[in-house]
């Protein structure tokens, strides 16, 4: 799935589940922030805010360890 497909998925209230190591979770979260910065052309703090909103709406679910 490319960034545009992922963005579209989230816009349609899709859900992303991340399960694995804490480092992998950080890497994926960083990629999601990059997606928002690139596609929506927004500032980094707004991209971070979007990720937080996804977590609050239970569209981004994580189970990380290590």
PDB file of N, CA, C, O and CB in Angstrom:
ATOM      1  N   UNK A   1       0.853  -1.167   0.000  1.00  0.00           N
ATOM      2  CA  UNK A   1       0.000   0.000   0.000  1.00  0.00           C
ATOM      3  C   UNK A   1       0.905   1.237   0.000  1.00  0.00           C
ATOM      4  O   UNK A   1       1.796   1.356   0.841  1.00  0.00           O
ATOM      5  CB  UNK A   1      -0.974  -0.006   1.230  1.00  0.00           C
ATOM      6  N   UNK A   2       0.677   2.149  -0.937  1.00  0.00           N
ATOM      7  CA  UNK A   2       1.493   3.355  -0.966  1.00  0.00           C
ATOM      8  C   UNK A   2       0.887   4.432  -0.060  1.00  0.00           C
ATOM      9  O   UNK A   2      -0.180   4.239   0.521  1.00  0.00           O
ATOM     10  CB  UNK A   2       1.629   3.878  -2.410  1.00  0.00           C
ATOM     11  N   UNK A   3       1.577   5.558   0.049  1.00  0.00           N
ATOM     12  CA  UNK A   3       1.146   6.605   0.971  1.00  0.00           C
ATOM     13  C   UNK A   3      -0.229   7.175   0.612  1.00  0.00           C
ATOM     14  O   UNK A   3      -1.025   7.476   1.500  1.00  0.00           O
ATOM     15  CB  UNK A   3       2.169   7.720   0.993  1.00  0.00           C
ATOM     16  N   UNK A   4      -0.507   7.323  -0.678  1.00  0.00           N
ATOM     17  CA  UNK A   4      -1.802   7.861  -1.093  1.00  0.00           C
ATOM     18  C   UNK A   4      -2.937   6.899  -0.741  1.00  0.00           C
ATOM     19  O   UNK A   4      -4.010   7.331  -0.320  1.00  0.00           O
ATOM     20  CB  UNK A   4      -1.802   8.148  -2.600  1.00  0.00           C
ATOM     21  N   UNK A   5      -2.704   5.614  -0.912  1.00  0.00           N
ATOM     22  CA  UNK A   5      -3.720   4.631  -0.543  1.00  0.00           C
ATOM     23  C   UNK A   5      -3.939   4.621   0.967  1.00  0.00           C
ATOM     24  O   UNK A   5      -5.073   4.520   1.436  1.00  0.00           O
ATOM     25  CB  UNK A   5      -3.316   3.231  -1.030  1.00  0.00           C
ATOM     26  N   UNK A   6      -2.851   4.727   1.721  1.00  0.00           N
ATOM     27  CA  UNK A   6      -2.949   4.758   3.178  1.00  0.00           C
ATOM     28  C   UNK A   6      -3.726   5.992   3.627  1.00  0.00           C
ATOM     29  O   UNK A   6      -4.591   5.904   4.498  1.00  0.00           O
ATOM     30  CB  UNK A   6      -1.545   4.744   3.818  1.00  0.00           C
ATOM     31  N   UNK A   7      -3.419   7.125   3.036  1.00  0.00           N
ATOM     32  CA  UNK A   7      -4.114   8.367   3.372  1.00  0.00           C
ATOM     33  C   UNK A   7      -5.608   8.230   3.065  1.00  0.00           C
ATOM     34  O   UNK A   7      -6.448   8.617   3.877  1.00  0.00           O
ATOM     35  CB  UNK A   7      -3.506   9.564   2.594  1.00  0.00           C
ATOM     36  N   UNK A   8      -5.930   7.689   1.911  1.00  0.00           N
ATOM     37  CA  UNK A   8      -7.320   7.494   1.527  1.00  0.00           C
ATOM     38  C   UNK A   8      -8.023   6.550   2.510  1.00  0.00           C
ATOM     39  O   UNK A   8      -9.164   6.789   2.904  1.00  0.00           O
ATOM     40  CB  UNK A   8      -7.406   6.942   0.092  1.00  0.00           C
ATOM     41  N   UNK A   9      -7.336   5.490   2.892  1.00  0.00           N
ATOM     42  CA  UNK A   9      -7.873   4.519   3.853  1.00  0.00           C
ATOM     43  C   UNK A   9      -8.240   5.211   5.167  1.00  0.00           C
ATOM     44  O   UNK A   9      -9.309   4.965   5.725  1.00  0.00           O
ATOM     45  CB  UNK A   9      -6.848   3.386   4.112  1.00  0.00           C
ATOM     46  N   UNK A  10      -7.361   6.065   5.650  1.00  0.00           N
ATOM     47  CA  UNK A  10      -7.608   6.758   6.915  1.00  0.00           C
ATOM     48  C   UNK A  10      -8.707   7.807   6.767  1.00  0.00           C
ATOM     49  O   UNK A  10      -9.478   8.030   7.701  1.00  0.00           O
ATOM     50  CB  UNK A  10      -6.323   7.416   7.419  1.00  0.00           C
ATOM     51  N   UNK A  11      -8.784   8.449   5.609  1.00  0.00           N
ATOM     52  CA  UNK A  11      -9.838   9.439   5.380  1.00  0.00           C
ATOM     53  C   UNK A  11     -11.216   8.784   5.386  1.00  0.00           C
ATOM     54  O   UNK A  11     -12.207   9.426   5.736  1.00  0.00           O
ATOM     55  CB  UNK A  11      -9.608  10.168   4.049  1.00  0.00           C
ATOM     56  N   UNK A  12     -11.284   7.516   5.004  1.00  0.00           N
ATOM     57  CA  UNK A  12     -12.542   6.779   4.998  1.00  0.00           C
ATOM     58  C   UNK A  12     -12.769   6.056   6.332  1.00  0.00           C
ATOM     59  O   UNK A  12     -13.553   5.111   6.416  1.00  0.00           O
ATOM     60  CB  UNK A  12     -12.559   5.773   3.841  1.00  0.00           C
ATOM     61  N   UNK A  13     -12.063   6.524   7.376  1.00  0.00           N
ATOM     62  CA  UNK A  13     -12.172   5.995   8.735  1.00  0.00           C
ATOM     63  C   UNK A  13     -11.692   4.557   8.864  1.00  0.00           C
ATOM     64  O   UNK A  13     -12.191   3.795   9.693  1.00  0.00           O
ATOM     65  CB  UNK A  13     -13.592   6.085   9.198  1.00  0.00           C
ATOM     66  N   UNK A  14     -10.716   4.195   8.032  1.00  0.00           N
ATOM     67  CA  UNK A  14     -10.102   2.880   8.146  1.00  0.00           C
ATOM     68  C   UNK A  14      -9.254   2.791   9.404  1.00  0.00           C
ATOM     69  O   UNK A  14      -8.991   3.796  10.064  1.00  0.00           O
ATOM     70  CB  UNK A  14      -9.254   2.576   6.913  1.00  0.00           C
ATOM     71  N   UNK A  15      -8.835   1.591   9.723  1.00  0.00           N
ATOM     72  CA  UNK A  15      -8.070   1.328  10.946  1.00  0.00           C
ATOM     73  C   UNK A  15      -6.714   0.741  10.573  1.00  0.00           C
ATOM     74  O   UNK A  15      -6.603  -0.068   9.652  1.00  0.00           O
ATOM     75  CB  UNK A  15      -8.846   0.362  11.897  1.00  0.00           C
ATOM     76  N   UNK A  16      -5.688   1.162  11.303  1.00  0.00           N
ATOM     77  CA  UNK A  16      -4.342   0.610  11.155  1.00  0.00           C
ATOM     78  C   UNK A  16      -3.954   0.000  12.496  1.00  0.00           C
ATOM     79  O   UNK A  16      -4.040   0.660  13.531  1.00  0.00           O
ATOM     80  CB  UNK A  16      -3.304   1.711  10.698  1.00  0.00           C
ATOM     81  N   UNK A  17      -3.530  -1.246  12.476  1.00  0.00           N
ATOM     82  CA  UNK A  17      -3.042  -1.931  13.680  1.00  0.00           C
ATOM     83  C   UNK A  17      -1.544  -2.165  13.508  1.00  0.00           C
ATOM     84  O   UNK A  17      -1.105  -2.716  12.499  1.00  0.00           O
ATOM     85  CB  UNK A  17      -3.808  -3.294  13.925  1.00  0.00           C
ATOM     86  N   UNK A  18      -0.775  -1.748  14.489  1.00  0.00           N
ATOM     87  CA  UNK A  18       0.675  -1.940  14.476  1.00  0.00           C
ATOM     88  C   UNK A  18       1.029  -2.848  15.641  1.00  0.00           C
ATOM     89  O   UNK A  18       0.806  -2.489  16.797  1.00  0.00           O
ATOM     90  CB  UNK A  18       1.443  -0.572  14.567  1.00  0.00           C
ATOM     91  N   UNK A  19       1.573  -4.008  15.353  1.00  0.00           N
ATOM     92  CA  UNK A  19       1.989  -4.966  16.381  1.00  0.00           C
ATOM     93  C   UNK A  19       3.439  -5.343  16.115  1.00  0.00           C
ATOM     94  O   UNK A  19       3.791  -5.745  15.006  1.00  0.00           O
ATOM     95  CB  UNK A  19       1.067  -6.240  16.390  1.00  0.00           C
ATOM     96  N   UNK A  20       4.270  -5.214  17.128  1.00  0.00           N
ATOM     97  CA  UNK A  20       5.666  -5.589  16.961  1.00  0.00           C
ATOM     98  C   UNK A  20       6.542  -4.834  17.938  1.00  0.00           C
ATOM     99  O   UNK A  20       6.093  -4.410  19.002  1.00  0.00           O
ATOM    100  CB  UNK A  20       6.126  -5.330  15.531  1.00  0.00           C
ATOM    101  N   UNK A  21       7.793  -4.674  17.561  1.00  0.00           N
ATOM    102  CA  UNK A  21       8.749  -4.021  18.443  1.00  0.00           C
ATOM    103  C   UNK A  21       8.457  -2.527  18.553  1.00  0.00           C
ATOM    104  O   UNK A  21       7.851  -1.928  17.665  1.00  0.00           O
ATOM    105  CB  UNK A  21      10.176  -4.248  17.942  1.00  0.00           C
ATOM    106  N   UNK A  22       8.901  -1.944  19.659  1.00  0.00           N
ATOM    107  CA  UNK A  22       8.705  -0.513  19.875  1.00  0.00           C
ATOM    108  C   UNK A  22       9.392   0.297  18.782  1.00  0.00           C
ATOM    109  O   UNK A  22       8.854   1.310  18.335  1.00  0.00           O
ATOM    110  CB  UNK A  22       9.236  -0.099  21.253  1.00  0.00           C
ATOM    111  N   UNK A  23      10.564  -0.133  18.349  1.00  0.00           N
ATOM    112  CA  UNK A  23      11.288   0.582  17.290  1.00  0.00           C
ATOM    113  C   UNK A  23      10.495   0.547  15.978  1.00  0.00           C
ATOM    114  O   UNK A  23      10.397   1.559  15.283  1.00  0.00           O
ATOM    115  CB  UNK A  23      12.696  -0.035  17.082  1.00  0.00           C
ATOM    116  N   UNK A  24       9.943  -0.592  15.651  1.00  0.00           N
ATOM    117  CA  UNK A  24       9.134  -0.696  14.435  1.00  0.00           C
ATOM    118  C   UNK A  24       7.924   0.230  14.530  1.00  0.00           C
ATOM    119  O   UNK A  24       7.570   0.891  13.554  1.00  0.00           O
ATOM    120  CB  UNK A  24       8.680  -2.158  14.202  1.00  0.00           C
ATOM    121  N   UNK A  25       7.290   0.279  15.698  1.00  0.00           N
ATOM    122  CA  UNK A  25       6.149   1.158  15.902  1.00  0.00           C
ATOM    123  C   UNK A  25       6.512   2.612  15.690  1.00  0.00           C
ATOM    124  O   UNK A  25       5.758   3.361  15.068  1.00  0.00           O
ATOM    125  CB  UNK A  25       5.586   0.969  17.285  1.00  0.00           C
ATOM    126  N   UNK A  26       7.681   3.023  16.213  1.00  0.00           N
ATOM    127  CA  UNK A  26       8.147   4.399  16.004  1.00  0.00           C
ATOM    128  C   UNK A  26       8.405   4.668  14.534  1.00  0.00           C
ATOM    129  O   UNK A  26       8.061   5.733  14.021  1.00  0.00           O
ATOM    130  CB  UNK A  26       9.418   4.667  16.815  1.00  0.00           C
ATOM    131  N   UNK A  27       9.016   3.695  13.850  1.00  0.00           N
ATOM    132  CA  UNK A  27       9.308   3.864  12.424  1.00  0.00           C
ATOM    133  C   UNK A  27       8.019   4.040  11.615  1.00  0.00           C
ATOM    134  O   UNK A  27       7.949   4.902  10.738  1.00  0.00           O
ATOM    135  CB  UNK A  27      10.105   2.655  11.894  1.00  0.00           C
ATOM    136  N   UNK A  28       7.023   3.243  11.901  1.00  0.00           N
ATOM    137  CA  UNK A  28       5.751   3.338  11.174  1.00  0.00           C
ATOM    138  C   UNK A  28       5.050   4.653  11.498  1.00  0.00           C
ATOM    139  O   UNK A  28       4.505   5.300  10.605  1.00  0.00           O
ATOM    140  CB  UNK A  28       4.832   2.142  11.521  1.00  0.00           C
ATOM    141  N   UNK A  29       5.060   5.047  12.752  1.00  0.00           N
ATOM    142  CA  UNK A  29       4.451   6.325  13.138  1.00  0.00           C
ATOM    143  C   UNK A  29       5.142   7.479  12.427  1.00  0.00           C
ATOM    144  O   UNK A  29       4.483   8.413  11.969  1.00  0.00           O
ATOM    145  CB  UNK A  29       4.521   6.523  14.666  1.00  0.00           C
ATOM    146  N   UNK A  30       6.469   7.419  12.332  1.00  0.00           N
ATOM    147  CA  UNK A  30       7.205   8.458  11.603  1.00  0.00           C
ATOM    148  C   UNK A  30       6.800   8.487  10.131  1.00  0.00           C
ATOM    149  O   UNK A  30       6.670   9.562   9.546  1.00  0.00           O
ATOM    150  CB  UNK A  30       8.721   8.230  11.727  1.00  0.00           C
ATOM    151  N   UNK A  31       6.601   7.317   9.532  1.00  0.00           N
ATOM    152  CA  UNK A  31       6.168   7.257   8.131  1.00  0.00           C
ATOM    153  C   UNK A  31       4.772   7.850   7.970  1.00  0.00           C
ATOM    154  O   UNK A  31       4.499   8.535   6.985  1.00  0.00           O
ATOM    155  CB  UNK A  31       6.188   5.803   7.619  1.00  0.00           C
ATOM    156  N   UNK A  32       3.889   7.592   8.929  1.00  0.00           N
ATOM    157  CA  UNK A  32       2.551   8.173   8.873  1.00  0.00           C
ATOM    158  C   UNK A  32       2.624   9.699   8.978  1.00  0.00           C
ATOM    159  O   UNK A  32       1.899  10.407   8.279  1.00  0.00           O
ATOM    160  CB  UNK A  32       1.667   7.599   9.998  1.00  0.00           C
ATOM    161  N   UNK A  33       3.500  10.201   9.854  1.00  0.00           N
ATOM    162  CA  UNK A  33       3.674  11.645   9.955  1.00  0.00           C
ATOM    163  C   UNK A  33       4.208  12.210   8.643  1.00  0.00           C
ATOM    164  O   UNK A  33       3.753  13.257   8.182  1.00  0.00           O
ATOM    165  CB  UNK A  33       4.621  11.995  11.115  1.00  0.00           C
ATOM    166  N   UNK A  34       5.175  11.516   8.042  1.00  0.00           N
ATOM    167  CA  UNK A  34       5.698  11.942   6.736  1.00  0.00           C
ATOM    168  C   UNK A  34       4.590  11.972   5.691  1.00  0.00           C
ATOM    169  O   UNK A  34       4.547  12.866   4.845  1.00  0.00           O
ATOM    170  CB  UNK A  34       6.830  11.006   6.274  1.00  0.00           C
ATOM    171  N   UNK A  35       3.692  10.988   5.755  1.00  0.00           N
ATOM    172  CA  UNK A  35       2.577  10.918   4.820  1.00  0.00           C
ATOM    173  C   UNK A  35       1.735  12.186   4.927  1.00  0.00           C
ATOM    174  O   UNK A  35       1.412  12.808   3.915  1.00  0.00           O
ATOM    175  CB  UNK A  35       1.713   9.665   5.088  1.00  0.00           C
ATOM    176  N   UNK A  36       1.383  12.565   6.146  1.00  0.00           N
ATOM    177  CA  UNK A  36       0.574  13.771   6.332  1.00  0.00           C
ATOM    178  C   UNK A  36       1.320  15.012   5.856  1.00  0.00           C
ATOM    179  O   UNK A  36       0.736  15.877   5.203  1.00  0.00           O
ATOM    180  CB  UNK A  36       0.181  13.929   7.805  1.00  0.00           C
ATOM    181  N   UNK A  37       2.612  15.103   6.182  1.00  0.00           N
ATOM    182  CA  UNK A  37       3.387  16.276   5.766  1.00  0.00           C
ATOM    183  C   UNK A  37       3.453  16.366   4.241  1.00  0.00           C
ATOM    184  O   UNK A  37       3.338  17.453   3.675  1.00  0.00           O
ATOM    185  CB  UNK A  37       4.813  16.220   6.357  1.00  0.00           C
ATOM    186  N   UNK A  38       3.634  15.237   3.588  1.00  0.00           N
ATOM    187  CA  UNK A  38       3.783  15.212   2.135  1.00  0.00           C
ATOM    188  C   UNK A  38       2.445  15.431   1.414  1.00  0.00           C
ATOM    189  O   UNK A  38       2.353  16.288   0.535  1.00  0.00           O
ATOM    190  CB  UNK A  38       4.395  13.883   1.699  1.00  0.00           C
ATOM    191  N   UNK A  39       1.429  14.678   1.773  1.00  0.00           N
ATOM    192  CA  UNK A  39       0.163  14.699   1.040  1.00  0.00           C
ATOM    193  C   UNK A  39      -0.666  15.938   1.380  1.00  0.00           C
ATOM    194  O   UNK A  39      -1.256  16.552   0.491  1.00  0.00           O
ATOM    195  CB  UNK A  39      -0.642  13.436   1.343  1.00  0.00           C
ATOM    196  N   UNK A  40      -0.713  16.305   2.655  1.00  0.00           N
ATOM    197  CA  UNK A  40      -1.519  17.450   3.051  1.00  0.00           C
ATOM    198  C   UNK A  40      -0.705  18.733   3.139  1.00  0.00           C
ATOM    199  O   UNK A  40      -1.252  19.812   3.369  1.00  0.00           O
ATOM    200  CB  UNK A  40      -2.180  17.177   4.373  1.00  0.00           C
ATOM    201  N   UNK A  41       0.605  18.607   2.955  1.00  0.00           N
ATOM    202  CA  UNK A  41       1.511  19.761   2.974  1.00  0.00           C
ATOM    203  C   UNK A  41       1.329  20.583   4.263  1.00  0.00           C
ATOM    204  O   UNK A  41       1.084  21.789   4.222  1.00  0.00           O
ATOM    205  CB  UNK A  41       1.268  20.653   1.732  1.00  0.00           C
ATOM    206  N   UNK A  42       1.456  19.892   5.400  1.00  0.00           N
ATOM    207  CA  UNK A  42       1.258  20.536   6.691  1.00  0.00           C
ATOM    208  C   UNK A  42       2.551  20.525   7.498  1.00  0.00           C
ATOM    209  O   UNK A  42       3.488  19.787   7.192  1.00  0.00           O
ATOM    210  CB  UNK A  42       0.136  19.841   7.473  1.00  0.00           C
ATOM    211  N   UNK A  43       2.579  21.352   8.526  1.00  0.00           N
ATOM    212  CA  UNK A  43       3.743  21.454   9.404  1.00  0.00           C
ATOM    213  C   UNK A  43       3.889  20.183  10.236  1.00  0.00           C
ATOM    214  O   UNK A  43       2.901  19.495  10.491  1.00  0.00           O
ATOM    215  CB  UNK A  43       3.625  22.688  10.325  1.00  0.00           C
ATOM    216  N   UNK A  44       5.117  19.866  10.660  1.00  0.00           N
ATOM    217  CA  UNK A  44       5.347  18.643  11.444  1.00  0.00           C
ATOM    218  C   UNK A  44       4.483  18.536  12.694  1.00  0.00           C
ATOM    219  O   UNK A  44       4.010  17.446  13.016  1.00  0.00           O
ATOM    220  CB  UNK A  44       6.787  18.569  11.844  1.00  0.00           C
ATOM    221  N   UNK A  45       4.264  19.644  13.408  1.00  0.00           N
ATOM    222  CA  UNK A  45       3.455  19.548  14.629  1.00  0.00           C
ATOM    223  C   UNK A  45       2.004  19.191  14.312  1.00  0.00           C
ATOM    224  O   UNK A  45       1.339  18.545  15.122  1.00  0.00           O
ATOM    225  CB  UNK A  45       3.508  20.868  15.407  1.00  0.00           C
ATOM    226  N   UNK A  46       1.502  19.603  13.143  1.00  0.00           N
ATOM    227  CA  UNK A  46       0.141  19.230  12.752  1.00  0.00           C
ATOM    228  C   UNK A  46       0.068  17.759  12.352  1.00  0.00           C
ATOM    229  O   UNK A  46      -0.937  17.090  12.593  1.00  0.00           O
ATOM    230  CB  UNK A  46      -0.345  20.114  11.597  1.00  0.00           C
ATOM    231  N   UNK A  47       1.135  17.266  11.742  1.00  0.00           N
ATOM    232  CA  UNK A  47       1.190  15.842  11.399  1.00  0.00           C
ATOM    233  C   UNK A  47       1.168  15.008  12.677  1.00  0.00           C
ATOM    234  O   UNK A  47       0.478  13.991  12.746  1.00  0.00           O
ATOM    235  CB  UNK A  47       2.459  15.521  10.557  1.00  0.00           C
ATOM    236  N   UNK A  48       1.919  15.436  13.682  1.00  0.00           N
ATOM    237  CA  UNK A  48       1.919  14.750  14.978  1.00  0.00           C
ATOM    238  C   UNK A  48       0.527  14.793  15.601  1.00  0.00           C
ATOM    239  O   UNK A  48       0.064  13.805  16.172  1.00  0.00           O
ATOM    240  CB  UNK A  48       2.953  15.388  15.934  1.00  0.00           C
ATOM    241  N   UNK A  49      -0.135  15.940  15.488  1.00  0.00           N
ATOM    242  CA  UNK A  49      -1.498  16.094  16.018  1.00  0.00           C
ATOM    243  C   UNK A  49      -2.445  15.125  15.317  1.00  0.00           C
ATOM    244  O   UNK A  49      -3.304  14.525  15.964  1.00  0.00           O
ATOM    245  CB  UNK A  49      -1.996  17.555  15.844  1.00  0.00           C
ATOM    246  N   UNK A  50      -2.300  14.965  14.008  1.00  0.00           N
ATOM    247  CA  UNK A  50      -3.151  14.029  13.259  1.00  0.00           C
ATOM    248  C   UNK A  50      -2.970  12.602  13.766  1.00  0.00           C
ATOM    249  O   UNK A  50      -3.943  11.857  13.886  1.00  0.00           O
ATOM    250  CB  UNK A  50      -2.833  14.096  11.752  1.00  0.00           C
ATOM    251  N   UNK A  51      -1.736  12.221  14.063  1.00  0.00           N
ATOM    252  CA  UNK A  51      -1.468  10.880  14.590  1.00  0.00           C
ATOM    253  C   UNK A  51      -2.154  10.714  15.946  1.00  0.00           C
ATOM    254  O   UNK A  51      -2.764   9.677  16.211  1.00  0.00           O
ATOM    255  CB  UNK A  51       0.065  10.632  14.719  1.00  0.00           C
ATOM    256  N   UNK A  52      -2.058  11.722  16.795  1.00  0.00           N
ATOM    257  CA  UNK A  52      -2.721  11.669  18.106  1.00  0.00           C
ATOM    258  C   UNK A  52      -4.232  11.526  17.954  1.00  0.00           C
ATOM    259  O   UNK A  52      -4.868  10.787  18.705  1.00  0.00           O
ATOM    260  CB  UNK A  52      -2.394  12.929  18.925  1.00  0.00           C
ATOM    261  N   UNK A  53      -4.801  12.230  16.988  1.00  0.00           N
ATOM    262  CA  UNK A  53      -6.243  12.133  16.745  1.00  0.00           C
ATOM    263  C   UNK A  53      -6.631  10.740  16.266  1.00  0.00           C
ATOM    264  O   UNK A  53      -7.683  10.222  16.643  1.00  0.00           O
ATOM    265  CB  UNK A  53      -6.681  13.180  15.717  1.00  0.00           C
ATOM    266  N   UNK A  54      -5.786  10.131  15.435  1.00  0.00           N
ATOM    267  CA  UNK A  54      -6.051   8.763  14.985  1.00  0.00           C
ATOM    268  C   UNK A  54      -6.106   7.818  16.179  1.00  0.00           C
ATOM    269  O   UNK A  54      -6.975   6.949  16.252  1.00  0.00           O
ATOM    270  CB  UNK A  54      -4.971   8.298  13.980  1.00  0.00           C
ATOM    271  N   UNK A  55      -5.175   7.992  17.114  1.00  0.00           N
ATOM    272  CA  UNK A  55      -5.148   7.146  18.309  1.00  0.00           C
ATOM    273  C   UNK A  55      -6.400   7.368  19.163  1.00  0.00           C
ATOM    274  O   UNK A  55      -6.980   6.411  19.674  1.00  0.00           O
ATOM    275  CB  UNK A  55      -3.879   7.429  19.140  1.00  0.00           C
ATOM    276  N   UNK A  56      -6.813   8.621  19.315  1.00  0.00           N
ATOM    277  CA  UNK A  56      -7.995   8.924  20.123  1.00  0.00           C
ATOM    278  C   UNK A  56      -9.260   8.348  19.498  1.00  0.00           C
ATOM    279  O   UNK A  56     -10.163   7.909  20.210  1.00  0.00           O
ATOM    280  CB  UNK A  56      -8.143  10.435  20.300  1.00  0.00           C
ATOM    281  N   UNK A  57      -9.328   8.347  18.163  1.00  0.00           N
ATOM    282  CA  UNK A  57     -10.506   7.822  17.464  1.00  0.00           C
ATOM    283  C   UNK A  57     -10.407   6.313  17.256  1.00  0.00           C
ATOM    284  O   UNK A  57     -11.283   5.715  16.631  1.00  0.00           O
ATOM    285  CB  UNK A  57     -10.677   8.523  16.114  1.00  0.00           C
ATOM    286  N   UNK A  58      -9.352   5.699  17.774  1.00  0.00           N
ATOM    287  CA  UNK A  58      -9.108   4.258  17.645  1.00  0.00           C
ATOM    288  C   UNK A  58      -8.983   3.833  16.187  1.00  0.00           C
ATOM    289  O   UNK A  58      -9.399   2.737  15.809  1.00  0.00           O
ATOM    290  CB  UNK A  58     -10.229   3.472  18.316  1.00  0.00           C
ATOM    291  N   UNK A  59      -8.405   4.712  15.375  1.00  0.00           N
ATOM    292  CA  UNK A  59      -8.070   4.353  13.998  1.00  0.00           C
ATOM    293  C   UNK A  59      -6.624   3.879  13.910  1.00  0.00           C
ATOM    294  O   UNK A  59      -6.240   3.229  12.938  1.00  0.00           O
ATOM    295  CB  UNK A  59      -8.299   5.548  13.054  1.00  0.00           C
ATOM    296  N   UNK A  60      -5.834   4.196  14.908  1.00  0.00           N
ATOM    297  CA  UNK A  60      -4.458   3.722  15.008  1.00  0.00           C
ATOM    298  C   UNK A  60      -4.334   2.975  16.325  1.00  0.00           C
ATOM    299  O   UNK A  60      -4.401   3.566  17.403  1.00  0.00           O
ATOM    300  CB  UNK A  60      -3.422   4.905  14.918  1.00  0.00           C
ATOM    301  N   UNK A  61      -4.153   1.676  16.218  1.00  0.00           N
ATOM    302  CA  UNK A  61      -4.082   0.808  17.388  1.00  0.00           C
ATOM    303  C   UNK A  61      -2.694   0.173  17.412  1.00  0.00           C
ATOM    304  O   UNK A  61      -2.239  -0.384  16.413  1.00  0.00           O
ATOM    305  CB  UNK A  61      -5.212  -0.288  17.365  1.00  0.00           C
ATOM    306  N   UNK A  62      -2.034   0.262  18.551  1.00  0.00           N
ATOM    307  CA  UNK A  62      -0.676  -0.288  18.642  1.00  0.00           C
ATOM    308  C   UNK A  62      -0.575  -1.280  19.794  1.00  0.00           C
ATOM    309  O   UNK A  62      -1.190  -1.118  20.848  1.00  0.00           O
ATOM    310  CB  UNK A  62       0.357   0.843  18.823  1.00  0.00           C
ATOM    311  N   UNK A  63       0.218  -2.304  19.552  1.00  0.00           N
ATOM    312  CA  UNK A  63       0.618  -3.252  20.596  1.00  0.00           C
ATOM    313  C   UNK A  63       2.104  -3.482  20.385  1.00  0.00           C
ATOM    314  O   UNK A  63       2.516  -4.271  19.535  1.00  0.00           O
ATOM    315  CB  UNK A  63      -0.215  -4.620  20.535  1.00  0.00           C
ATOM    316  N   UNK A  64       2.896  -2.777  21.175  1.00  0.00           N
ATOM    317  CA  UNK A  64       4.342  -2.767  20.973  1.00  0.00           C
ATOM    318  C   UNK A  64       5.058  -3.270  22.210  1.00  0.00           C
ATOM    319  O   UNK A  64       4.558  -3.145  23.328  1.00  0.00           O
ATOM    320  CB  UNK A  64       4.828  -1.362  20.618  1.00  0.00           C
ATOM    321  N   UNK A  65       6.227  -3.838  22.001  1.00  0.00           N
ATOM    322  CA  UNK A  65       7.038  -4.328  23.119  1.00  0.00           C
ATOM    323  C   UNK A  65       8.503  -4.147  22.793  1.00  0.00           C
ATOM    324  O   UNK A  65       8.885  -3.927  21.644  1.00  0.00           O
ATOM    325  CB  UNK A  65       6.731  -5.811  23.426  1.00  0.00           C
ATOM    326  N   UNK A  66       9.308  -4.245  23.824  1.00  0.00           N
ATOM    327  CA  UNK A  66      10.754  -4.198  23.664  1.00  0.00           C
ATOM    328  C   UNK A  66      11.281  -2.876  23.740  1.00  0.00           C
ATOM    329  O   UNK A  66      12.492  -2.686  23.622  1.00  0.00           O
ATOM    330  CB  UNK A  66      11.165  -4.773  22.430  1.00  0.00           C
TER     331      UNK A  66
END
